[in-house]
Amino acid sequence: MSLSFLLTSWGNPGNLNPFLTAARRLSQKGHRVRFIDEACHGEEITRAGFEHIAWRRPAPLVPPTAGEGDPAWTEIRAILGQMTFGGAIDYAADTMDALRREPVDAILTNDLLAGPAIAAEAAGVPYALLAPHISVRPLDGVPSGINGLVPDDTAEYHAAEDVLRMRLIELLNSYLPVINRARAAFGLLPLNHVFDHYDRADRVLIGMSAAFDFNATRLPANLRYVGPLLDTPEWAHAWVSPWSDNSTRPRVLVSLSTSFQNQAALLQRIIAALGTMELDAIVTVGPAMMKETFAAPSNVSILPGAPHDIVMKEVSLVVTHAGHGTVARSLVNGVPLLVIPMGRDQGGNAIRVVARGAGLALSDGATEAEIASTIVRLLGERHYQVAAAQLGKAMATDLGSFALVAEMEEMATRSWRRSA
């Protein structure tokens, strides 16, 4: 049976790529897929073979200015306040317009967009929240909070985790009046707790391998791990190796965020550190930066992009901001990591890498000397590569999984709906 699905996402290429991967999997099973996404993603979506509708009402995200406090919390407040909850009415209205234009069997929306979920519930359409990252809703037994902690049995850990968890819950729940105003605008009853938003979804799909996450003591009934969604993005470019075939020196790949996170200064420090070492490196700047911005020593090649799955088969180490896509690709290729998180879910990914022994972490204020010494350690101590290979082997079983398709098909074809 061929079904019709509407996929809704927003923001940067890091958000788009998992949804394009999901769309291809659904299409391969004979289903029809169309998108609502940013206008700037229209060409890439249509070249992939899918209909694209641009968001019209929502205002673009205004990045927070640098200020006091943890930048990770500052950024997540901006996303929640402007997009997830603050923009819910506008995202819901655009989604409802698309549903009136052409009904669908189910909706798959980015978990950081509450608006499409509201429209789906109001229209009686099954819907799933797709999180291509660690769960925003805290899971029992799993470290919560944006910064995250490595779990252990000490009283100190539990006390610190309780503080972080309560801080995150209070932050999310502070938007309850906002989401309830949006729900009321579409004739829906108010929620009692912001986590009811996640509980009311037919599915919450985590686009990562369960092997990468910490083990929860209990999972919500509607939550499923569907594996990493890692098709090669269009901007990755073809790969022409800049390295000499005769070189026996270690090779390193550096890749920071595909979207702007004010990462230029950090990237220049990484490049400078690499220039002091006996190794060869490539740096992919992605669509967020221009390679001409950076001064590179002779042993470092700076490229707009490259197919990381190919490059990672030729390197001994990946240096990254700890975005889930780059981390997952590195691990399934058995490559250890130096993770330097700059915000979003990156701190959570970093602690998972470190806890598994698959790499080391530094702060984004690390000096050139600190970066260089950590790279030396990672290249010189083989146990990091062994741990990365073991974890990557467990994660690789989820690559190419059609678990997301199965969940969407079951959700779209069931004959009952949850009560209001």
N, C-alpha and C positions, 0 to 999 in steps of 0.2 A: 504494500500500500504506500503510495506517494503522499507525503504530508507537506504542509507549508509552514515554514518557521520564519519568525522575525527576530533578528539579532540586533541588539542596541548596545553601543559602546560610546566611548568619548576619549578625548585627550590625545596622548602621544602614541607613537608607533609601538611602544611596549604594551599598550592596551589593545591595539588593533590586531597585532599578530596572533595572539591566542584565539581571537574570534574568527579570523580568517582560517586558521587551522580547523576550528570547530566547523565552520561553514563548509570547508572542503570535505570533511568526514561525512557530514550530513548529505552533501551533494553526491558523494560516492555511493551512498545507499539509496539514491534515487529521489531524494527529497528536494523541494524548492526552498531556496533561501534568499531573503532580501535583508538589507541593512538599513538602520538609521545610525549615522555616525557623523563625525565632523566633516565639514565641506572639504577640507584639505585632504581627506582620505578618499574622496570620491573616485579619483582616477585609479588608484591602486585597487580599490574594491571592484570597480567595473572591469578592469583588466583581468582580475581573478575570475570573472564570469558571473558576478552577482549584481543585482539591482541595488542602487544606492540612493537613499534619501538623506538630505542634509538636515541637521538640527536647525530650526528657524528661530524659536523663541528663546532658548537658553542663552544667557550671556557667557562669554568665554571666561575661563578661570583667570583670575588676577593673582599671580604669584605673590606671596607675602614678602614684604621687605625685610631685610636683615634687622634683627633687633635682639632684645634680651631673651634669655630662655633657650630651651632646647629647640633647634630648628626643625627637628622631626615632628615634634608636637605642634609647632607653629604651622607647618605645612599641612598636617592632617586636619587641623582646625579649618584651614582655608578650603580644603577639599570638601569636608563635611558641611561647612557653612555655606559655600557657594554652589556646590554641585549635588552632593549626595542628598542632603535634606533641604538646603536653602533653595536649590533650583528644582525641587521635585514637581511643583505645579507646572512649570514650563516644559520639563521633560515629559510629564504625563500628558500634557495637552498635545504635544507633537506626536507622541506615540498613539494617542487616541485618534488623531487625524489619519494616521497610517492604517489603523485598524478599520476605520470607517471606509477608507478607500479600497481596502482589500482585506477581508478577514483572514486569519491564520489559525493554525491548529495549536500553536504554542509559541511562547516568547522566551528567548534566552537573553538576559541582560547582564551587563557588568554589575557586580555586587555593590559598587560604589555609586550606582544610580538608583535611587528609590523611585523616581518618577515613573519609569516604564512598568515597574511592579504594581504601582497604584493603578495605572491605566489598565493593566491586564486583569487585576482583581475586579475593577469596576465593570469591565467588559465580559467577565466570566471566562477568561482565556487562561489556561494553565501556563505557569511561568516558572523559570528557574533562574536563580542568581548564580552567575559564574564568577568565581574568585580565582584569577590566575596568579595566586599568591597565597600566603598563609591566611588562615581564617581571621576575619575581622571580629566576628563574634567569639569571645573567649571560650575555649574548650576545656572541659574538666581535666585537670592533670597536666595541661600544656601551658608553658609560660605565656603570659599575655602581656599587653603593653607594647608600645612602639619600640622601646629600647630592648626589652626582653632580657631574660636571665636563663642561664643554663640550669636545668632542674637538678636538684639533689635532695637529700633527706634532712638537711640541717635546718635548725630553727631560723637561722639568719636568712636562708633562701625563702622559706615560707613567709616570713615577715615582710621581706622586700617584695615578693610576688603579690602578697595581699595588697600592698600599697599600690603597686602598678595596676593591678586588676581593678581596684576600686577607682583609681584615677581614670582609667579607660572607660569603665562603665558610667561614671559620672559625666564624662565628656559626651559620650554617645547619647545618654539619656537626657542631656540638656537640650537636645534637638527634638524631644518628643512633642512640644507644642507646635513646632514648625511642621513636622510630618503629619500631625493630626489636622492642621489647617489644610494641608494639601489633600489629605484623605477626605475631609469634609467637602472640599470643592468638587469632588467626584462622587459624592453621595455615599461614602464609606464611613463605618463606625470608627471611633477613635481607638487607638491602641493604649494599653495600660503601661507598657514598657517598650522601649525602643527595640528590644530583642524580639518582641512580637512580630516585628517586620520580617525578621529572618525565619521565625517559626511558621508564619503564614505562607511562605513560599512553598510551592510544590516540591522543589528541590533546591538545595544549596550545593553546587558542584565545585569542588576544590580542584583547580587545574594543576595539580602537582602530584607527585608520587607519595603514597602513604609511607614508603620506606624512608623518605627524606624528612618527614615530620616526626615530632615526638609522639609517643603513644598516649592517646587520651584514655582516661579511665572510663569515660562514657561519651558517645557521640550523639548529637541530636538525631532524631529519627529520619529527618529529611536530608541529612548531609551525606554526600558521597565523594570519595576521591576518584577522579577520572583520569589521572595521569597527566604529565606535562604536555602542553600543546605547543610544539616547537618547530613547526614548518619554518624553513629559511625565509626571512623577510626579503621583500623585493629590493630594498636598498642595499643589501649585503654586497652586491657586485661580484663579478667573476674573480677567481683567484689566480694570480700570477705570482709565484713565489719570489720574494726578493732575496732569498738566502742562497748562498753558495752551496752547491751539492757536496763540496769538499770539506765544509766546516764541521767540526765535531763539538763546537761550543753549544752550551744549553740555549734553548730557544724559549722565548716568553711572549705571550699574547697579553696586551693590555686593552681592556674595553670598559669604559665607564658608561653612564646612562645615555640612552637614545633621546632623552628629553633634557631640557635645560634644568640643571640643578646647581648652577654657579660652580661648575666643576673644572673650569679652565686652569685655575691656579694649582689645584691638586694634580691635575694631569701633567702640568709642566714640571712639578716636583718629581713625579714618577719618572718622566722622561729623563730628567737630569740625573736621577739616581741610577737609572739603567746605563747612562752614558759613562759611569765610573766603573762598570763591571765588565768582566770577560764573558760576554754572552751576546746573542743577537735577539732583537725584539721587533715586533710590529705593534703599532697602536692604531686601533680603528676608532675614529672620532664619531661615526654615526651621523645622523641628520641634524644633531643639535649644535654641532660646531664645524668650523672650517679648518682643514688640516694646515692651511697656510698660517694659521694663528700661532703655531708652535715651532720653536726652534729645536731641531733634533740633531743629536750627535750621529756620527757615521754608522754606529751599530744599531740604530733605531730607524725603522721605516714607518712613516705615518701615512695611513690610507683612509679614504672616506668610509670604507666598509669592506668586509670580506666575509665569505661563507664560513662562519665559525666552526661548524662541524668538520670541515675539511682542515682548517688551520689547526684545530685542537688535536688532530692526529699527528701533528708535527712539532708540538711544543711540550715542554716539561712543566710549565707553570702558567696559570692565568691570574692576572691582577685585575680586579673588578670592583665595582661599587656594590656588588652583591644583589643585583636585580635577579629575580628568580630565573628568568630565561637563560642568562649567561651562566649562573651557578649550575643549573640543571644540565645544560649542554656540557659544561666542563666535567661534571661528575660522571655522566654517562660515557664520556670519552676517557675516563680514568685519570683526569688531570687535577692535581691539587691546586688550591686557591690561596691567594692573598686577597682577603676581602676588606674593603674600606667603605663601609656604609655611609651614605649621606642623607638618609631619611626614608620615608615611606615604609615599605615592608622590609627594607634592606637589613636593618638591625636584627630582625627575626631570622632572616636567611643566614646571616653571618654567624649567629650563635649555633645554628644547626650544623653548619660546616665545622666550626671549632669543636663542638661537642662530639662529633663523630671522628675527630682527629684527621679530617681531610684538608685542613688548612689552618691558617692563622689570620687574625684580624688586627687592624690598626684603626685609629681614629682618623677622620678626614683632615685633622690638623697635623698629621705625622710629618716629620722632617725628612729631607732627602736621606740623611744618615739612617734614620729609623727604617725607612722603606728599603734601603739597600741591604741593611743587616738582616731584615726579615726575609728578603728574597734569597739571600745566601743560605739562611737556615732552611728554607723550604726546598731549595735545590739540593742541599747537601744531606738532608736527613730523609732516607728512603721511606720511613714509615708513613709519611704523609701521602706519598704516591700509592702505597699499599692500601691505606684506608680509603683514599678516593676511589680506587679501582673496585674495592669491595662494595662501597656504598653505591657507586655507579652501576655495578652489575645488578644490584637489587632494583635500582630505579629503572634500568633499561627494559625490564619486563613490561613496563607500562607504556613504552614508546610505541606509537602507532595504534594504541588501544582505541577501540570503538565504544568504550564504556559510556562516554558522553552521549553518543548516538542512541545507545540502548535506553539510557535514562530519559532522553527527550522523546523517544518513540513511545515508551511506556506511559509517560506523563501525558502525552498528547492524545493517546488512544483509549485511555481508561474511561469507563462509562460513568464515573461519579466525580463529584466535586466536593471539596471541603465545605463545611457550613460557614455561613457568614458570622 
